[in-house]
């Protein structure tokens, strides 16, 4: 079980920009690492567009946003283009990173799969906040409020 104040699991995943990315490259700033079930579905689109619309304020607060799902890079590309997403999406096709972050489990009527979960990781790679019951309509606002009150 992953918890606040613990070291975030490292990862190496392909991004929507065509490059491999690791946790280490975000050292020195906050990382909003959010896990979501599927590209271009209602809740996931609402959540992604909320982050898109607040990316400037979130960056001003010293953080980067990264979304992770098991969807392919091609799917991420279409999703990102369709909704003009202005942040990185990472592909985790075997759910290895998703499982390492405890973001995999029973989704009720949707079966077993990726859970909607967000981790805020500080510049030293420590998890400082976990959102487990994410409401896509308000999530980007609650993340921004947390970042505004976090130590810089």
N, C-alpha and C positions, 0 to 999 in steps of 0.2 A: 504494500500500500504506500503510495506516494503522499507526502505531507508537506505543509508549509514549513519553511526554515530548513529544508533538506536540499541537497545538491540535485539539480535537474539532470535527468538522463541525457547523455550526449546523443547525437544523431548525425547521420550523413544521408541526405535525401536529395533527389533531383528536384529542381525548382522550375517554376513556370517561365523563368528567364533562360532555361537551357543549361544552367550550371548546377553543380553539386553544392550543397550548403550544410554547414555544421553549426552546432550550438556556439562553438568558440568564436565564430565570426561576429557575434553580437556582444562580445565582451565589452564592458565599459558603458553600456546603456541598458535600459530596460527592454525586455522582449515580451510582447503580448503574443503568446503562442496558443492559437485556438484550434481545436479539433472539431470537425464537423462531418456529418454522415455522407453527404452526396452533393456534387456540383449541380447547380441549376434546379434545385428543388425549393419549394416555397420558404421553409424556415431558414435553410442555408443561404438562400439568396437575400432574404431580409437581413440576416446577420452580416453577411459580406458587404452589402450595400451600406449598412450602418457604419461599419469600419471604414469603408471607402469615403463616406461623407465626412468622417471625423479624422481622417489620417493626418491632416495638417496640424490639428490641435494635439493629437496624440504624439506626433513627432516633436512638437514644441515642448511637450511635457517630458521629452527625453526617451521616447520609446519607439520601437519598430513593431510592426504587425506582421505576423506570419500565420497563414492558415494551412492546416494539414488534413488531408483526407486520403483514402485509398484510391481515389480516382487517378486516371492516367494523366500524363503531361498534356496529351492532346485534349482531353476533357477540360483540364485546368485552363488551357489556352482559349478554348471556346467560351468557357464560363467567364474568364477574365475579360475577354474582348467584348462579349455581349453586354456586360454590366460595367465596363470601363473600370475594372478593379485596379487600384494603384498601389498594390502591395503584393508581396511574394506569396505564392501558393506552392506547397511542397507535396510531392506524390509519395505515398507510403503503401505501395501495392500489396505487400505481404503483412501489413499492419504491425510490423515489429516495433516501430516507434510509438504508434497508437497504443499498443499493449504496454509498453514500457512506462507510459504516462497514465496508466489506468483509465484510458479513454475508450475502452472496449468492453462491451457487456450487453446485458438484456435491455433492449429498447422497447419493451412492451409489445404492442401490436405490430411493430416494425421488425421484430425478431432480434437476433444477436448481431451486433455490428458496432460501428463507431458511435460513441456517445458525444453529445454536444458539451464540451468542457473547455475551459480556458485557464491557462497558467500565466501568471505574470512572474517573470524571472528577472532578478536584478543583474547589475553589471558584473557580478562575481559568479553568476551561474547558480544562484540560490533562488528557490521558489519562494516568493513572498506573498502570493495570493493565489487561491484556487477558486474558480467558479464552477460549481458542479451542476446547478440547476439553472441553466442559461435560458433567459427569455430573449429570443432574437430581436424583438422590437425595441428593447431598452438596453441591450447589453453593451453596445459601444459607449453609451453615456455613462453607465456605471463603471466601466473600465477607465474612462477619462477622469472621472471624479476620483477614483482611487489613485491614479497616477499623479494628479494635481497635489494630493496630500502626501505622496511618498517622498522620502528623502532623496535629494538629487546627488 
